């Protein structure tokens, strides 16, 4: 189901007004990708970028074309790991966060 414009505007407003929600959104995007749901993670990152730094500024700051970044995080995007991690690293610095991976046993397997 496609998200409505009202919903996206609500998320945008909340990201801009609530630093805890903004940080949780970035964390959720990374966790989605690490768990194998790359499409959802990319979509969340796209919304996060739009609501925070923006594609124009992000492109200027990392030396990448904004149009290329928009395609990279679009529905059919397929970013190279180098580009994806460059963006994630920059977003962490921009947010003043350092995300860490923690291994936890998967009790659902076997």
C-alpha positions in Angstrom: 0.0 0.0 0.0 1.4 3.4 -1.0 1.9 6.0 1.8 -0.4 9.0 1.5 1.1 12.5 1.3 -0.5 13.4 4.6 1.3 10.5 6.3 4.6 11.4 4.8 4.1 15.1 5.9 3.3 13.8 9.4 6.5 11.8 9.5 8.4 14.8 8.2 7.0 17.0 10.9 7.7 14.5 13.6 11.3 14.0 12.5 11.9 17.7 12.5 10.3 18.2 16.0 11.4 15.1 17.8 15.1 14.2 18.0 14.4 10.8 19.6 12.1 9.8 16.8 14.6 11.1 14.2 17.4 9.0 15.8 15.1 5.9 16.0 14.2 6.3 12.4 17.9 6.2 11.3 18.5 3.2 13.6 15.4 1.4 12.2 16.6 1.9 8.6 20.0 0.3 9.4 18.4 -2.5 11.4 16.0 -3.3 8.5 18.9 -3.5 6.1 21.0 -5.7 8.4 18.1 -8.1 8.9 17.8 -8.5 5.1 14.9 -6.1 4.4 17.0 -3.8 2.2 14.0 -2.3 0.3 12.4 -1.1 3.6 15.7 0.1 4.9 16.3 2.1 1.8 12.8 3.6 1.9 13.2 4.6 5.5 16.6 6.2 4.8 15.1 8.1 1.8 12.4 9.6 4.1 15.0 10.3 6.8 17.3 12.1 4.3 14.3 14.1 3.0 13.3 15.1 6.5 16.8 16.0 7.7 19.8 17.0 5.6 18.1 16.8 2.2 19.5 15.2 -1.0 20.9 18.5 -2.4 23.0 19.2 0.8 23.9 15.5 1.3 25.2 15.3 -2.3 27.3 18.4 -1.9 28.7 17.2 1.4 29.7 13.8 0.2 30.6 14.7 -3.4 27.8 12.9 -5.1 25.1 14.0 -7.4 21.7 14.6 -5.6 19.9 12.8 -8.6 22.2 9.8 -8.2 21.4 9.7 -4.4 17.7 10.0 -5.1 17.9 7.0 -7.6 20.1 5.1 -5.1 17.4 5.3 -2.4 14.4 4.9 -4.8 12.2 1.8 -5.2 14.5 0.2 -7.8 17.8 1.6 -6.4 20.7 -0.8 -6.0 23.5 1.1 -4.2 27.0 -0.2 -4.1 28.1 -1.0 -0.5 30.8 1.8 -0.7 28.2 4.4 -1.5 25.6 3.2 1.0 28.1 3.1 3.9 29.5 6.5 2.9 25.9 7.9 3.2 25.2 6.1 6.4 28.5 7.3 7.9 27.7 10.9 6.9 24.1 10.7 8.3 25.5 9.4 11.6 27.9 12.3 11.9 25.2 14.8 10.9 22.9 13.4 13.6 25.7 13.2 16.2 25.2 9.5 16.6 27.4 6.4 16.5 25.5 3.2 15.7 27.0 -0.1 16.7 26.2 -3.7 15.7 25.5 -6.0 18.6 25.3 -9.8 18.0 22.3 -11.5 19.6 21.5 -15.2 19.4 18.6 -16.1 17.0 16.4 -18.3 19.1 14.0 -18.8 16.3 16.5 -20.8 14.2 16.6 -24.5 14.7 
